[in-house]
Amino acid sequence: MGFQSLHEALDTTTPGGRLIFHVFAALAEFIRELIVACTHEGLAAARARGRTGERPTVVNEDLIRAARDMLPDLANSVTTIAKILGVSVGTLFNHIPGLKELRHSRVPRQLEGTSQPTPTAPCGGGRRHEL
């Protein structure tokens, strides 16, 4: 099985065509390795300058504290809190451990890390669901 180009005189069914094909492949591999080496050198130089290449974080202690203060107020949804603070809901979940438990706590002192059982309310049929 061979490759025949209709526009160029490249035919891998002949020895000369296979040679040209291998030369092109070797050049492509060489160029790729040069790109990888230059990329690694550039990353090392940036690291030496103190740049890590990471996305800058929008989260700081004040933002986390503000979110934790708003969480017990059931009038604010997590989505609303995220919009007020200018972050995504996922960011809040990533940076505030136990967000669901904090959401259902009503005493601000519980935000420091003590955990209380999640409050429940009676529903039809005698079943209880989380608030």
C-alpha positions in Angstrom: 0.0 0.0 0.0 1.5 3.4 -1.0 0.7 7.0 -1.1 0.6 8.9 -4.4 0.3 12.7 -4.4 -1.6 14.1 -7.4 -0.1 17.6 -7.2 3.5 16.8 -6.2 5.8 14.1 -7.6 5.6 12.0 -4.4 5.0 8.3 -4.7 5.8 6.1 -1.7 5.5 3.0 -3.8 9.0 3.7 -5.3 12.3 3.8 -3.3 12.8 7.5 -4.1 9.3 8.4 -3.0 9.8 6.6 0.3 13.1 8.4 0.8 11.5 11.8 0.3 8.6 10.8 2.6 11.1 9.8 5.3 13.1 13.0 4.9 9.9 15.1 5.3 9.0 13.0 8.4 12.4 13.5 9.9 12.3 17.2 9.3 8.8 17.4 10.9 10.1 15.5 14.0 13.2 17.7 14.2 11.1 20.9 14.1 8.7 19.5 16.7 11.6 18.8 19.1 13.0 22.3 18.5 9.6 23.8 19.5 9.4 21.6 22.6 13.0 22.5 23.6 12.3 26.3 23.1 9.1 26.0 25.1 10.9 24.4 28.0 13.6 27.0 27.9 11.0 29.8 27.9 9.1 28.3 30.8 12.4 27.9 32.8 13.3 31.5 32.1 9.9 32.7 33.2 10.1 30.6 36.3 13.5 32.1 37.1 11.8 35.6 36.8 9.1 34.4 39.3 6.4 33.8 36.8 4.6 30.5 37.1 2.2 30.8 34.1 -0.8 30.1 36.3 -4.1 32.0 36.0 -4.2 34.8 38.7 -6.6 34.0 41.5 -9.5 36.3 42.3 -10.0 34.8 45.7 -8.5 36.5 48.9 -9.3 36.3 52.6 -11.7 39.3 52.5 -13.7 37.7 49.7 -14.0 34.4 51.6 -14.9 36.2 54.8 -17.6 38.2 52.9 -19.0 35.0 51.4 -19.0 33.2 54.8 -20.9 36.1 56.3 -23.6 36.0 53.6 -24.1 32.3 53.6 -26.3 31.9 56.7 -28.8 34.4 55.4 -31.2 32.2 53.5 -32.4 35.3 51.5 -29.2 35.1 49.5 -28.7 32.1 47.3 -25.2 30.8 46.6 -25.6 32.1 43.0 -26.6 35.5 44.3 -23.6 35.6 46.6 -21.3 34.6 43.8 -22.7 37.4 41.6 -22.4 40.0 44.3 -18.7 39.0 44.9 -17.9 38.7 41.2 -16.9 35.1 41.2 -18.5 31.8 40.0 -20.5 29.4 42.1 -17.7 26.8 41.5 -15.1 29.2 42.9 -17.1 29.5 46.1 -17.5 25.7 46.4 -13.7 25.2 45.7 -12.6 27.7 48.3 -15.1 27.2 51.1 -15.0 23.7 52.5 -18.3 22.4 53.6 -20.3 25.1 51.8 -23.6 23.2 52.0 -23.3 22.8 55.8 -22.3 26.5 56.1 -25.3 27.4 54.0 -27.7 25.8 56.3 -26.2 27.1 59.5 -27.9 30.1 61.1 -25.4 31.0 63.8 -22.4 32.9 62.5 -20.2 31.3 65.1 -20.6 28.0 63.3 -18.7 29.5 60.3 -15.4 29.1 62.2 -15.5 25.3 61.6 -17.8 23.7 64.2 -20.4 21.5 62.6 -24.0 21.2 63.6 -26.6 18.8 62.2 -28.4 20.1 59.2 -31.8 21.4 60.0 -34.8 19.6 58.6 -38.4 20.5 58.1 -41.4 18.1 58.1 -43.0 17.5 54.7 -46.1 15.7 53.6 -46.1 12.0 54.4 -44.1 12.3 57.5 -40.8 12.5 55.6 -38.2 15.1 56.4 -36.1 17.0 53.8 -33.1 19.2 54.2 -33.9 22.9 54.2 
